Amino acid sequence: MSTFVLLHGAWHGGWVWRRVEPYLREAGHDVLTPTLTGLSERAHLLSPAVGLDTHIQDVVALLDAEDCRDAVLVGHSYAGQVVTGVADRRPDRLAMRIYLDAFVGGDGDAAIDLLPEEVAVHYRESVATAGFGWLIPQRSLHVLGVTDDADLSWLSPRLTPHPWRSYTQRLELTGDHADVPAHFVECTDWMRAFAAHAARAEATGWPVSTIPTGHEAMVTAPEALAKSLLSAAMATAAAA
């Protein structure tokens, strides 16, 4: 039995994994779905000071408080940066790390610089205008590959602005994260903004798998995603 720690991406909260959790629990695993500081039900803690280091510490503190051992740490989208930072600080608490359509950053990398240029330009413009210089307003869910009316109705009211500093703050790594096995899962039925990260993962020697759905796989393809996560965890455990 493993503990899956599922980290949401920008604008979301731990609630976004609600459709995936049952599949993991039915397979006999524990599941933790924290909400990062400043997002969703923790939006009252949002300030210009909230950054990548805040979110890394959120998860480090959770792993320590729960005394997690051999945890499977999953990060969606922006949370790939968090996964890398946490793995660098607490490699002894992790069995593996999974990047779900997520940033694969190295030492000194900031999330904004890891986006395709046209997307990064949109982010900077929206932060400078509607974001008051320190918030990232939510992106269109249609752009992210969500088209079903029921999914849109469930997601839209729950999304909250994301702290800009988390995208501009750079990863500071010692190299210990490299001791934690990694796997990349790419979502292929949208604009594929993370295709370069899938390629980077593959070039590094990580296993890479795909799911034919949009960026919000935990909403649009929860069963397929759960199977992918379970398969990745089983393969890593067998190779250990």
Phi, psi and chi 1 to 4 in degrees:
 res  aa     phi    psi   chi1   chi2   chi3   chi4
   1 MET       -  135.2 -178.4 -178.4   72.1      -
   2 SER  -115.2  166.5  -61.9      -      -      -
   3 THR  -109.7  116.7  -62.9      -      -      -
   4 PHE   -89.1  123.7  -79.6   80.2      -      -
   5 VAL  -109.0  110.0 -178.3      -      -      -
   6 LEU  -103.6  119.5  -49.7  179.2      -      -
   7 LEU  -107.6  125.5  -52.9 -177.6      -      -
   8 HIS   -77.2  164.8   62.6   84.7      -      -
   9 GLY   -94.3 -164.7      -      -      -      -
  10 ALA   -59.3  142.5      -      -      -      -
  11 TRP    75.7  -10.8  -47.0  -63.1      -      -
  12 HIS   -99.3 -169.9  -65.4   65.2      -      -
  13 GLY  -147.8  178.3      -      -      -      -
  14 GLY   -58.9  -22.8      -      -      -      -
  15 TRP   -61.2  -22.4   51.3  -94.2      -      -
  16 VAL   -66.7  -16.2   78.3      -      -      -
  17 TRP   -89.9    7.2  -59.1   99.1      -      -
  18 ARG   -57.1  -32.8 -161.6  168.7  -61.7  164.3
  19 ARG   -82.7  -17.3  -60.9  177.9 -177.6  179.6
  20 VAL   -90.8  -36.4  176.5      -      -      -
  21 GLU   -48.5  -48.9  -79.3 -172.3   73.0      -
  22 PRO   -57.6  -37.1  -24.1   34.2      -      -
  23 TYR   -66.4  -39.4  -65.0  107.1      -      -
  24 LEU   -70.5  -40.8  -60.0  179.7      -      -
  25 ARG   -66.9  -39.0  -66.2 -171.4 -173.8  -78.5
  26 GLU   -63.5  -26.2  -74.3  168.4   10.5      -
  27 ALA   -83.5    1.3      -      -      -      -
  28 GLY    97.7   13.3      -      -      -      -
  29 HIS  -105.4  154.2  -56.8  -71.3      -      -
  30 ASP   -84.8  154.3  -69.9  -27.5      -      -
  31 VAL  -137.0  131.7 -177.0      -      -      -
  32 LEU  -121.0  132.9  -62.8  173.4      -      -
  33 THR  -130.7   73.3   59.7      -      -      -
  34 PRO   -68.6  153.3   28.6  -37.0      -      -
  35 THR  -101.9  129.0  -67.9      -      -      -
  36 LEU   -72.4  151.2  -58.9  174.0      -      -
  37 THR   -54.2  130.8  -63.9      -      -      -
  38 GLY    93.0   -4.4      -      -      -      -
  39 LEU  -111.9  153.9  -77.9  -61.2      -      -
  40 SER    48.6 -124.6 -168.0      -      -      -
  41 GLU   -69.4   -5.6   76.2  -86.4   12.9      -
  42 ARG  -108.8   18.8  -56.7 -173.0   69.6 -159.5
  43 ALA   -63.8  -23.7      -      -      -      -
  44 HIS   -67.7  -11.7   60.5  -70.5      -      -
  45 LEU   -96.9    3.1  -59.8  174.7      -      -
  46 LEU   -71.0  134.5 -176.0   60.1      -      -
  47 SER  -156.3  166.7   79.0      -      -      -
  48 PRO   -61.6  -15.8  -25.5   36.3      -      -
  49 ALA   -82.5  -14.4      -      -      -      -
  50 VAL   -71.6  123.3  173.7      -      -      -
  51 GLY  -140.2 -167.7      -      -      -      -
  52 LEU   -59.2  -40.3  175.2   59.9      -      -
  53 ASP   -62.9  -34.4   56.7   -9.7      -      -
  54 THR   -61.4  -46.6  -46.9      -      -      -
  55 HIS   -70.8  -35.4  -66.3  158.8      -      -
  56 ILE   -62.6  -43.9  -68.9  171.6      -      -
  57 GLN   -66.2  -33.9 -174.5   54.7   39.9      -
  58 ASP   -52.0  -48.3  -77.4  -20.8      -      -
  59 VAL   -79.1  -37.9 -176.7      -      -      -
  60 VAL   -57.6  -45.5  165.8      -      -      -
  61 ALA   -63.4  -37.9      -      -      -      -
  62 LEU   -64.6  -47.2  174.5   68.9      -      -
  63 LEU   -59.7  -40.2  -65.7  176.3      -      -
  64 ASP   -69.0  -45.2  -70.8  -12.6      -      -
  65 ALA   -64.5  -37.2      -      -      -      -
  66 GLU   -86.1   -3.9  -64.4  -72.9  -16.9      -
  67 ASP    49.5   48.4 -166.1   24.1      -      -
  68 CYS   -66.7  138.7  -71.7      -      -      -
  69 ARG  -131.6  135.0  -55.4  -73.1  174.4  179.5
  70 ASP    57.1   39.9  -62.3  -36.0      -      -
  71 ALA   -75.9  150.4      -      -      -      -
  72 VAL  -101.0  110.6  177.7      -      -      -
  73 LEU   -98.4  118.7 -175.1   60.5      -      -
  74 VAL  -114.9  129.2 -178.7      -      -      -
  75 GLY  -125.6  128.2      -      -      -      -
  76 HIS   -97.4  130.2  175.9 -122.5      -      -
  77 SER    58.9 -117.9 -163.9      -      -      -
  78 TYR   -52.4  -36.5  154.7   71.9      -      -
  79 ALA   -66.5   -7.0      -      -      -      -
  80 GLY   -58.6  -36.5      -      -      -      -
  81 GLN   -63.1  -39.5  -69.9  -77.0   86.1      -
  82 VAL   -67.3  -43.8 -177.3      -      -      -
  83 VAL   -56.7  -46.8  165.2      -      -      -
  84 THR   -62.7  -43.6  -58.4      -      -      -
  85 GLY   -64.4  -40.9      -      -      -      -
  86 VAL   -67.8  -43.1  171.8      -      -      -
  87 ALA   -61.6  -31.9      -      -      -      -
  88 ASP   -71.7  -31.9 -161.2   64.3      -      -
  89 ARG   -89.1  -32.2  -66.0 -167.5 -168.5 -178.8
  90 ARG  -132.3   54.6  -67.8  -66.8 -173.0  -85.6
  91 PRO   -61.1  -28.2   24.0  -34.8      -      -
  92 ASP   -70.7  -15.6   56.1  -46.0      -      -
  93 ARG   -97.2   -2.0  -68.1 -163.5  178.0  -84.0
  94 LEU  -116.4  138.1  -56.8  179.1      -      -
  95 ALA   -88.6  -33.2      -      -      -      -
  96 MET  -166.2  168.4   72.6  173.9  -55.1      -
  97 ARG  -129.7  136.8   48.6 -164.0  167.7  114.6
  98 ILE  -122.3  129.0  -59.4  177.8      -      -
  99 TYR  -104.5  111.1  -65.4   74.2      -      -
 100 LEU   -97.0  102.3  170.8   60.4      -      -
 101 ASP    45.4   56.8 -130.7   23.9      -      -
 102 ALA  -134.1  165.4      -      -      -      -
 103 PHE   -66.3  134.0  -66.8  119.4      -      -
 104 VAL  -112.6   87.9  178.1      -      -      -
 105 GLY   -96.7  155.6      -      -      -      -
 106 GLY  -113.6 -177.8      -      -      -      -
 107 ASP   -57.4  128.0 -175.1   45.8      -      -
 108 GLY    88.7   -2.3      -      -      -      -
 109 ASP   -85.9  136.5  -75.6  -22.4      -      -
 110 ALA  -107.5  144.7      -      -      -      -
 111 ALA   -56.7  -40.8      -      -      -      -
 112 ILE   -61.2  -30.9 -172.0   62.1      -      -
 113 ASP   -81.9   -8.4  -63.0  -34.0      -      -
 114 LEU   -97.7   -3.7  -62.0  173.8      -      -
 115 LEU   -83.6  154.0  -75.5  169.1      -      -
 116 PRO   -56.3  145.3  -24.5   34.2      -      -
 117 GLU   -55.7  -42.2 -177.2   57.6   28.9      -
 118 GLU   -65.8  -32.2   65.3  -85.0   14.3      -
 119 VAL   -74.2  -42.1  178.9      -      -      -
 120 ALA   -60.7  -39.3      -      -      -      -
 121 VAL   -61.7  -44.2  167.4      -      -      -
 122 HIS   -60.5  -43.3  168.1   74.0      -      -
 123 TYR   -59.7  -50.0  -87.2   48.1      -      -
 124 ARG   -61.1  -39.8  -66.8 -175.9 -171.3  -82.2
 125 GLU   -67.4  -42.2  -70.3  176.2  -12.7      -
 126 SER   -69.9  -34.4   63.0      -      -      -
 127 VAL   -65.7  -42.4  168.6      -      -      -
 128 ALA   -69.1  -22.6      -      -      -      -
 129 THR  -107.6  -87.0   53.7      -      -      -
 130 ALA   -66.4  -20.0      -      -      -      -
 131 GLY   -92.7    5.2      -      -      -      -
 132 PHE    57.2   20.1  -50.6  105.9      -      -
 133 GLY    88.3   -7.1      -      -      -      -
 134 TRP  -141.3    5.2   65.2  -78.2      -      -
 135 LEU  -125.5  148.8  -65.2  170.1      -      -
 136 ILE  -103.3  108.3  -50.1  174.4      -      -
 137 PRO   -62.9  152.6  -20.6   33.6      -      -
 138 GLN   -63.7  146.9   68.0 -172.2   66.2      -
 139 ARG   -83.7  162.5  -65.1 -160.3   76.5 -161.4
 140 SER   -62.9  130.1  163.7      -      -      -
 141 LEU   -67.2  -28.9  -70.8  169.6      -      -
 142 HIS   -63.2  -39.7  -75.2  -78.4      -      -
 143 VAL   -62.2  -33.3  170.5      -      -      -
 144 LEU   -81.7   -0.7  -59.9  179.4      -      -
 145 GLY    95.4   14.0      -      -      -      -
 146 VAL   -97.0  118.2 -177.8      -      -      -
 147 THR  -124.9  -20.0   57.0      -      -      -
 148 ASP   -69.8  132.8 -178.9   79.6      -      -
 149 ASP   -61.2  -39.2  -73.2  -18.7      -      -
 150 ALA   -65.9  -39.9      -      -      -      -
 151 ASP   -66.4  -41.8  -68.6  -20.3      -      -
 152 LEU   -63.1  -39.8  -69.8  166.7      -      -
 153 SER   -68.5  -31.5  -64.4      -      -      -
 154 TRP   -76.8  -41.5 -173.4   62.4      -      -
 155 LEU   -77.5  -49.1  -78.8  169.2      -      -
 156 SER   -51.8  -48.9  -63.7      -      -      -
 157 PRO   -69.3  -15.3   -8.3   21.8      -      -
 158 ARG   -95.1  -12.8  -68.1  172.6  166.5   81.1
 159 LEU   -78.2  142.8  -58.5 -178.1      -      -
 160 THR  -131.8  155.9   55.1      -      -      -
 161 PRO   -58.1  152.7  -24.7   35.4      -      -
 162 HIS  -111.4  141.6 -169.6   89.4      -      -
 163 PRO   -67.4  123.8   23.8  -33.6      -      -
 164 TRP   -61.4  -35.7  176.3 -130.5      -      -
 165 ARG   -59.3  -28.4 -172.9  169.3 -177.2  -95.1
 166 SER   -68.0  -21.6   69.0      -      -      -
 167 TYR   -92.1  -18.6  -93.2   70.6      -      -
 168 THR  -103.1  -18.2   60.0      -      -      -
 169 GLN   -75.8  136.8 -169.0  170.6   23.3      -
 170 ARG   -91.3  146.4  -60.0 -176.8 -177.4  -79.5
 171 LEU   -64.9  137.5  -84.7  170.4      -      -
 172 GLU  -120.5  109.2  -64.0 -178.1    4.9      -
 173 LEU  -119.9  145.4  -55.1  174.3      -      -
 174 THR   -92.1  -22.4   66.1      -      -      -
 175 GLY   110.4   -7.8      -      -      -      -
 176 ASP   -67.4  -22.7  -73.0  -12.5      -      -
 177 HIS   -60.7  -27.0   63.8  -70.4      -      -
 178 ALA   -65.7  -15.2      -      -      -      -
 179 ASP   -78.9  -10.7  -66.3  -25.4      -      -
 180 VAL   -99.0  119.1 -177.3      -      -      -
 181 PRO   -55.0  144.1  -23.2   33.5      -      -
 182 ALA  -129.3  154.6      -      -      -      -
 183 HIS  -142.8  143.2 -174.7  105.3      -      -
 184 PHE  -116.9  134.8 -165.9   96.2      -      -
 185 VAL  -119.1  118.8  179.3      -      -      -
 186 GLU  -104.6  137.0 -171.7 -167.7    4.0      -
 187 CYS   -93.1  125.2  -57.3      -      -      -
 188 THR  -107.0   -9.9   56.9      -      -      -
 189 ASP   -98.7   54.2  -78.0    6.7      -      -
 190 TRP  -159.7 -159.1   71.3  -57.5      -      -
 191 MET   -70.8   -6.6   64.9 -177.4  -70.0      -
 192 ARG    57.2   51.9  -62.9 -172.7   66.1 -170.6
 193 ALA   -65.4  -15.5      -      -      -      -
 194 PHE  -109.8   18.3  -69.9   90.7      -      -
 195 ALA   -60.6  -37.6      -      -      -      -
 196 ALA   -65.5  -30.1      -      -      -      -
 197 HIS   -76.3  -34.1  -66.0  -83.7      -      -
 198 ALA   -62.8  -41.4      -      -      -      -
 199 ALA   -66.9  -38.7      -      -      -      -
 200 ARG   -64.0  -41.9 -174.3  174.4 -173.6  175.2
 201 ALA   -62.7  -45.3      -      -      -      -
 202 GLU   -63.4  -40.3 -172.6  170.5   27.9      -
 203 ALA   -65.3  -26.5      -      -      -      -
 204 THR   -80.6  -13.1  -54.7      -      -      -
 205 GLY   101.8    8.4      -      -      -      -
 206 TRP   -77.5  149.3  -58.6   -1.1      -      -
 207 PRO   -65.4  140.7  -17.7   30.9      -      -
 208 VAL  -128.0  128.6  175.5      -      -      -
 209 SER  -124.5  165.8   54.7      -      -      -
 210 THR  -129.6  153.8   60.4      -      -      -
 211 ILE  -129.8  125.6  -59.0  177.0      -      -
 212 PRO   -79.0   75.0   29.8  -34.7      -      -
 213 THR  -152.9  178.2 -168.0      -      -      -
 214 GLY   -76.5 -176.0      -      -      -      -
 215 HIS   -61.5  -30.4 -174.2   53.8      -      -
 216 GLU   -91.1   59.5  -54.0  -81.3  -86.6      -
 217 ALA   -59.6  -32.6      -      -      -      -
 218 MET   -65.7  -18.3   66.4  -73.2  -63.3      -
 219 VAL  -100.3  -45.0  175.3      -      -      -
 220 THR   -89.9  -19.9   57.6      -      -      -
 221 ALA  -147.7   58.6      -      -      -      -
 222 PRO   -63.7  -39.1   21.8  -32.9      -      -
 223 GLU   -68.3  -44.2 -176.4  174.3    8.5      -
 224 ALA   -62.9  -38.5      -      -      -      -
 225 LEU   -66.2  -45.7  173.4   56.6      -      -
 226 ALA   -58.6  -43.0      -      -      -      -
 227 LYS   -62.2  -38.8  -72.0 -179.9  178.7  178.3
 228 SER   -66.4  -41.9 -176.8      -      -      -
 229 LEU   -65.3  -42.6  -61.6  179.8      -      -
 230 LEU   -65.3  -41.1  -70.2  167.1      -      -
 231 SER   -64.1  -42.6  177.1      -      -      -
 232 ALA   -63.2  -42.8      -      -      -      -
 233 ALA   -66.1  -41.0      -      -      -      -
 234 MET   -65.1  -40.9  -72.4  177.4   61.7      -
 235 ALA   -64.7  -40.3      -      -      -      -
 236 THR   -67.5  -42.2  -63.7      -      -      -
 237 ALA   -63.3  -38.3      -      -      -      -
 238 ALA   -68.8  -29.6      -      -      -      -
 239 ALA   -84.6  -12.8      -      -      -      -
 240 ALA   -71.2      -      -      -      -      -
